Amino acid sequence: MRDLLPKIIATYKVSCLNQRFSLTLAAMATILLLSACVTPPPQKSAVSLPVPVTVPVPVSAPPTSSAQSPVTAPAVVPPSSVKPADYLRSASFSDLPGWAEDDVRQSWPAMLATCQALAKRIEWQEVCRLASEVNPSDEAMVRRYYESQFIPHQLRNLDGNLQGMATGYYEPLLRGARSRNGPYQTALYRVPDDLLTIDMGVLYPELKNMRLRGRVAGNKVVPYFSRAELVSKNLLAGKEVVWVDNPIDAFFLQVQGSGRVALEPGGEIIRVAYADQNGHPYKSIGRYLVDRGELSLEQASMQGIKAWYLANPPRQQELLNANPSFVFFKEEKILDPSKGPKGSLGVPLTPQRSIAVDPQFIPLGAPVFVSTTQPNSVIPLRRLVLAQDTGGAIRNPVRADFFWGFGDEAGELAGRMKQGLFMWVLLPRSLALPQN
């Protein structure tokens, strides 16, 4: 059966989404009688420069608005022969626009979080040991550390284009209750008992960290239920984590992947973190509305979609069901309100200093310098951030999702961000490419 793998990959493709943690992959579902999706668990570390070995199928993100000309991320399929030199070009810190103006001390909490995850990796041991000796309040010392321990490499897409796209995400706050009552009629659910996860790396080492999701029906493994099936058949009864007061906010919580809920009575605030996903591909409800002429592309931001939802009560469930993907949550206590949820690296995200990237091209944990603009603006946004998360819509080398933080203000910024982007990844010297 393994001999058929190349032909199957060449013939069949399927996309899948773990809202913040998934990858897309050529379909292995045929092999296991399962046409659901293949996704990885949260990634704990990056060992070396990634080399694409699979055939990703780009997944579209919810459209957002921009004052600039529309920017698109090219849907380039990297062949197995792609090497780091095909999408990385060594550079110097003087090539980074705005490097000298960025207060790199603001990146230091995220850098230390990276070292929490990677300090035991050979290529990060010395880098992280030296980080422990840096005075975080000394801006010059922090800058010298980065310049001495890392070499910047400009990223380019596989079609040669240096420009890509930046979008944004955030951690929302919802209102909820432990039991269903009054306005709290929409549930957030934990992982159902019958959701089956298959680790593909057991049979196919080249698919390490990839997972199939489905369920057992008789003596077969079949796709798990779609959003429409889960909702219409009430298949998740008894699996409620909390009840919230707004269905569209609950939907966008699934898109963001994690959030906080203020519970009544009493006002206790908990975090609901990503736990798993039903294995169906993410489909943009913004694109659904645009394709049907309900909204223009410029109107299809998160804010515009919410406005359409509120204005069209009879069609609300139709809109939500346009995305068959469904995310399950787990409850977590909030130990430090200033920190974000854990990303794919397994460490809390730092507001405005953490990004989600495509780990096929950027090692998780690496510092990345981004040159883009503020949401819906031409005001420059140039700063050092850390690659600490992934996302199903984040595909291609020059592609990033910018974590804005927690709350309504962060949500306004995230919902309107779709900007042109240039990126430089800072690699430890042991991983750096030969100088051009």
N, C-alpha and C positions, 0 to 999 in steps of 0.2 A: 504493500500500500504506500510506503514511503516513496517508492519510485514514481508514483503518480502525482506526488506533491507539486513539482514544477508545473505540470500541465493543469492541475486544478487551480493553482494560483494564477496562471495565465488566463484561464477561462472564466473563473468566477470571482466576483468581488462583492464584499459586503462591508458596510460601515457600521461603527458602533460608538457609543459614548458612555463614558463614566464621567458625569458632568464636569468634574474638575480633574479626574485622574485617568481618563481613558485614552487609548490609542486606536487608530483605525488600522485594519489589517485585511489582506486578501483572504477570501473565505476559506476557512478550514471546516466550516460547518458541514459541508457535504460529506466529509469523511465520517463524522459522528452522527449523521442523520439529524443535524441540528442547523437550522438556518438563522439562529439568533446571532449574537455578536461575540467577538473576541476582544477582551479588554485586559489590561494589566492591573494588578493591585497597586496601592501607593508605593512608589519607588523610594527606597531608603537611601540610596547612594549612587553615585556615578563612578565607575572604576577607571574609565579611560575615555578618550575621545570616541564619541559614538560614530559608528559606521552603519548607514542604513542597510538592512538586509531584508526588509519586507516591502510590500507594495502598498503604501497608504492611499486611502481614498479620502480626499479632503472633505470635511463636513462644514457646512456654512453656519456662521454664527448669526444671532439675531441682528438684523441691520440696525445701525445707529446713524445719527445724522452728523454732518460735518460742514463747516463753513468752507472747507477746501474742496477742490475738485475731487470727485469720487476716487478712492484708492482701493485697488483690489489686490489680493494676494494670489499670484498665479498658481493654478492647480498643476504643479509639476510632480510627476511620478518618478522618484529616484530609483534607478535600476540598482541591482545588487552590486554593480561595479563602482558605485559612487564612493569616493574616498574623502577624508577631511579636506584635502587640498582643493577639492572641487567646489567647496562652499566656504572655505576660510582663506583669508589672505593676511599674512603677518603685517603688522603696522607698528607705529610708535605712539606714545601718549600724546605727542604733539599733533597727531592726526585726529584726535578726538575733539570735536567742536564743543567748546564749553567745559572741557576737563578742568582747566585751571580755575574756573568760576564756581564749580560745584563744591558745596561744603561736604566733603566726603565723610566727615564725622557722622553725618546723618545715616550713612550706610552701615556703620559699625555694628549696631545691634543685629542686623541681618547677617553680617559677615560672621559674627560670633555664633549665630544660630547655625550657619553652614558648618562651622567647625565642630559643633556638637554632633552633627550627623556624619561628618567625613574625616574626623581627626585620626581615625585608625587606618584609613586607606594610605597605602604607601606614598602615593603622589601628593597627598595632602598633609602628611605628618609634619614635615618641617615648616610648611606654610602656616599650619595652625599652631605649632609650638611658638613660632615667632609672633603670631597674633596675640598670644597671651602676654607678651612683653610690651605691647603697645599701650601708650597712654591715650585712652579714647577721647580725652578732652583737648589733646594737642593736634590741631588740624594738620600742621606740617608733618608731624610724625606719622599720622595715619596715611597721608598722601605718599610719603617716602616708602612706607610699607607696601602699598599697592604697586608703586613704580619699581620697587626692587624685587618683589616676589612674583610678579605676573608679567606676561607679555600680551598686549592687545592684538586681536585678530579681527579684521572686519569680516562680517558675514555677508554673503551674497546668495541669492536664490539660484537654483540650478539652471535657470535660463540666462544667468549672468547679471540680472538686475540687482542693483545694490539697495533699492528701495522696497520696503515691504509695508506692513500695516500694523498699527497698534490699536487695540481695543481696551476696554476696561471692565473690571468686575469689583464687587464689594461684598461686605457682610451686612445684610439687612436686619432690621428689627421688626418683628411682628408682635401682635398682641394675641394672647392665648390663655387657655385654661386646661387643667388636668382632665376635666370631664366635659362632655358635650352639654352646653347650656347657653341660653340667650343668643348672643351674636356669634358664639364660637361653634360653628357648624362644619368646618372644613378640617379634616384630620391630616396630620403628618404621620407617616407610618414607619415602623421598624421593618427589618428584613423578614419576609415571610419564610416559614419553615420549609416550604416546598421549592424554594429557589435553589437550583442546583448549579454549582460552580465546578468547572473542570479545568484543572491546571494542564495546559497544553504542553508545557515544558517537560512533563514526565515522559511523553512519547516522542516529542520533537524538540530537542535541545535548542534548535534555532528559534523556537517560539517561547523561550524562557520569559517568564512574567506575563504571558498571555493567558487569558481565561475565557472559556466559553460559559455562557449562562443559558439555562433552560430549565426544564422540569421533566419528570418521568411520567409518561402516560402508557400504562400497560407495560410492555417490555421495550419501549422506545424512549429516547430522549428527544423532546420536541421543544420548539421555542417557548419562552415564558410569555405570560399574558401581556398584551399591550396596555397602554394607559386606558383606552376606551373599554377594554374588557375588564380591567381591574375595577374601574369606576362603575360601569353599568351593572356588573354582576355582584358588586359589593364583596369582592373576594378577599379584601384585607381586613374585614371586621375582626376586632379583637387584637389587632396589631397597632393600635393607635399609640403614638408617643405623647402628643398633645393635640388639642383642638385650637384652631386659629380662626380669626374673624373675617378673613378676606381670601377668596379662592384665587384671585389673580396674583396676589402677593405670595401665596403658597406656591403657585406655579413658578414664579420668578425665583423663589427660594431654591427650587430644584435646579434652575438654570445656574444660579450662583454656586450651589453645592453646599453651602453652610450658612448659618445665620443665628440670630439670637431671638428668643421669645420672652416677652415680659408677661409673666403669669398673674392672673387674677384668681382669687383675691391675694393681696399682699405685695404684689409687684416684684416677686423674685424673678431674676433674669437668668435664663439657662441658655446654653448653646446647643443647637441641633446640628450635628456634624454629619457629613456624608458617610453612609455605611455600605451601600451597594446600589446597584442599578438593575433594571429588568432585562437588559441585553438588547433592547431595540434601539435603532439608530435615532439620534437626535435630529429633529427637523424643526426649522425655524418657523415660529408662528408669525413673525414679522414678514418673512418671505411669503408665507401662505396668504397674508392679507394683500401684499403688494401684487402677487401674481393674479389675484382676483379683482384687482382694481379698487380695493377698499381703502388703501392708503398709498400715497406716493412713497418712493424710497426715502425721501427726506423726512417724511412723517413717521417712518417705521422705527423710531427709537423706542426704548422701553417705556418712556412717558407717553408716546403716541399710541402704542399698543394698549396701554392701560386705559387711555381715554376712549379708544374704540370699544374696548370690552365693556366699560361702564355704559356706553351709549347704545349697546346692542344686547340687552338681556336675553332675548330668545336664542341667540347664536353663541352664547358664551361657552357652553360645553363643546360645541362644534369646533370652536377655535382652539381650545385646550387639547382636544383629541387629535388635532392636526400634528401634534408631536407625540408619537407613540412611546417615547422614552419616559421612564418613571424612576425617580430616585427615592431611595429609602434612607432613613436617618437613624442616628443614635443620639442619646442625650449625654451632654458633657457639662461639668461644672466649669464656670469661668473663674480661673484662679487669678488672672491678670487682665482686667478689662482693656488695657492699652494694647494688648497683643491680639493678632488675628487668629483665625482657625489654622489648623495644621494643613500644610500643602503636601504635595507628593513627596517632598524630601523628608517629611515626617517631623518638621519643625514649624512653630507658629510663624505665620506670615507677618511681615513688618509693613504697616501702611505706607504706601508711596515709595517703598524701597524693595518690594518683592514683585516678581513678575512670573507669569506662566509662560513656558516656552515649549518648543517641540524637542523632546529629549533625543530624537534621532540625530539632531544636529548640535545641540548645546548640552554639555554635561550638567546635570542637576547639581546645584550648589555653587556654580561658577559665578563670579561677578560679571556683570554685563553693563556696558555703557550704552545708553539709549539717547538718540537725538530725534525728537519728535516735536509735537506742539500740544498745547493745552487743549482739552476737549472743545470741539466746535469753535476753534480759535486758530490764529496764526502766531500766537505768543509762544516762543520756544520753550520746550520742556527737555532739558538736557541734564542727565544725572546718572550716577552710578547706582545700579540696582543689583539684586541677587536673583538668579534663576532658581526658584524654590517650589515651583508648581508646574502642573501640566494641564491641558484641557483638550477635549475632543475636537474643538474648532481651531486649535492652535497647530497649524501645519505649515511647513516650509521653514527654511533657516531664518529669514528676516520676518519674524512674526512674533508678537508678544501680546499678552494680556496683562495690563497694568493693575495691580491691586491697590485700590484707592482707600481702603479701610472700612470703618464701620459707620452706619447711620445714613440718614437721608441726604446729607450733603455729599457724602461719598457716592451714594446712589445716583444723584444728579450728574456728577462728573462721569461716573462709569457708564451710565446709560447714553451719554452723548459722545462718547469717545470713539472715533474711527478716523485715525490720522495717519499721514505718511510717516515712515519710520526708517531710520538707519541704526544699525547695531554693531557693537564690537564686543566680543567675548574675551575676558581676561583669563588666560590659561596659566596655571602654574608652569614654571620653566621646564619641568620634567615632561610636560605634555605639549609644549609649544612646537609649532612647525618650524622648519629651518627658515631663517630670515631670507626674505626675497632680495 
